[in-house]
Amino acid sequence: MMVSLIARRGMMTGTACGLLGATPASAMRMEGRRTPTIRIGVLTALSGDYTDPSGGGSVLAAQFAADDFVREHKPNFKVEVIAGDMQDKPEIGLSVARDWFDRDEVDMVTDMPNSAIALAVAGLAKERDKVAQIGAAASAITGKACTPNSMQLAYSTKTLGASVGSAVLRDGGDSWFFISADYAFGQALVEDTSLVVQTAGGTVLGNARFPFPGNGDFSSFLLQAQTSGAKVVALASAGADTTNAIKQAHEFGIGHGGQRLVSLLVLITNIHSLGLETAQGLVYSDPFYWDMNDATRAFSARFQPRWRDLKPTEDHAAVYAGALHYLKAVAAIGVDKAASGRAVMQQMKAMPTDDPLFGSGSVRADGQMLHDMYLWQVKSPAESQYPWDYCRKLATIPAAQAFASLSASACPLVRL
C-alpha cells in the first residue's frame, strides 16, 4: 500500500515520502484506478505561537499513523496526508478547510489547536459531511457546538479545569486570579476552572485578558495578579504565550512570595523552553508524557530526530491516536460508506479506541475521546537524571473521573 504526504497551498513540511500532483482524490477514484484513496488534511500551526507543540510535528504524527495503519492492516485503500497553515486566523483556517473539502476531496481534517478555528471548521465539516478531529480544548466543541461530524481528541477545558483546579484547591489554593488569552480557548478555560473553584467554596478575584495572538509583554497583567492578593495566579493560555508568561512571572517573583503560579495547560515544549530552574514545581494535567512507558518512549525516539529534535507533545500524540482510530473505522465500514463523515463518526463511536500512546478508551456520544488523564509535576534540576527527564507522575485520573459526566453535557446529540 502507498502512503503519501502532500504539500498544499505552498506549505512544505519536510516530511514528505513522495510529493504527488494536485489531482483530487475524487478524480483519482473516477479515473477508475484500482486502489481508492483516503485523504487526511492536517490543519495546523506551521507558523505562529503553536508551531513547536503542533505544527509540522502534527503532520509527522498523522503520517506515522497512516504508515503504521497501512503496514499493520494492509487495507484496500491508499492514505494521503496533506498539510495547511491555519495562521491562527479563523478566516484563513476556514478557507483552507473549505478548499480541501470542495476542491481536493479531503475526507478528514485533524489537529486545529486554535479553538476558534476548530469551531468554525467543525461547522463546515457538518455541512460537507466530512470529519473534523479537533485538538483544541474549548468545552463547547463537545458541548453546545457539538456536531455529528466532529470529535475532540485529547481533553476539554472542563477536563483541565477539574483536574488541575481540584489538585490546587486540595493544597489550600482557594482564591484565584486568572491571566487569560482573549479568545475561545482562554475564556472557556477560565469559565470552566472558575466553576470548579466556586463549587468548592473558593473565590475568583479577577481575570486579566491579554490579546491573542501577538502579545509579548505580560507585566501589566502580572501586576494586576500580584495586587489582587489571590493565593493562586492561574494562566489560561497555550504555546509561546504560556512560556513567556511563566518566564515573566518568575522575574516578578510570583510563586515565591505567598502566591502560587499555576498554568492550566503545560506542554513538554513549554518546559523545555523554560528550563527546570524556572519551571520546577509546576503541576499540570496531560494524557501523554514521552517517558511514561515503553510505547511512548519508542514513539518519541522515532519522532524526535524528525521534528526539530523535540519530544512529542500531547497534541502530536492526539493527532496520531485520532488518525489511527479514524483509519480503523474507515476500514471497518469500507471506503464507499466512508464517503459520509457522519457514517465514519458513528463507527468511531461504536468501536473502542486502542493505540500505543493513549491506550484503551472510547469516543463518547458527544464526540469526546475518552482516556485516562495524569497529573504531573515538573522536577527540579537536581532531580532530573537524563535529557528531557522533566516530570514525575503524581496521580492517574481514570477517564470516568477526568471527563465531565455525559448527563451534564450541553451537546444536542446527547438529547436525541
Secondary structure, 3 states (H helix, E strand, C coil): CCEEEEECCCCCCCCCCCCCCCCCHHHHHHCCCCCCEEEEEEEECCCCCCCCCCHHHHHHHHHHHHHHHHHHHCCCCEEEEEEEECCCCHHHHHHHHHHHHHCCCCCEEEECCCHHHHHHHHHHHHHHCCEEEECCCCHHHHCCCCCCCEEECCCCHHHHHHHHHHHHHHCCCCEEEEEEECCHHHHHHHHHHHHHHHHCCCEEEEEEEECCCCCCCCHHHHHHHHHHCCCEEEEECCHHHHHHHHHHHHHHCCCCCCCEEEECCCCHHHHHHHCHHHHCCCEEEECCCCCCCHHHHHHHHHHHHHCCCCCCCHHHHHHHHHHHHHHHHHHHHCCCHHHCHHHHHHHHHHCCEEECCCEEEEECCCCEEECCEEEEEECCCCCCCCCCCCEEEEEEECHHHHCCCHHHCCCHHHHC
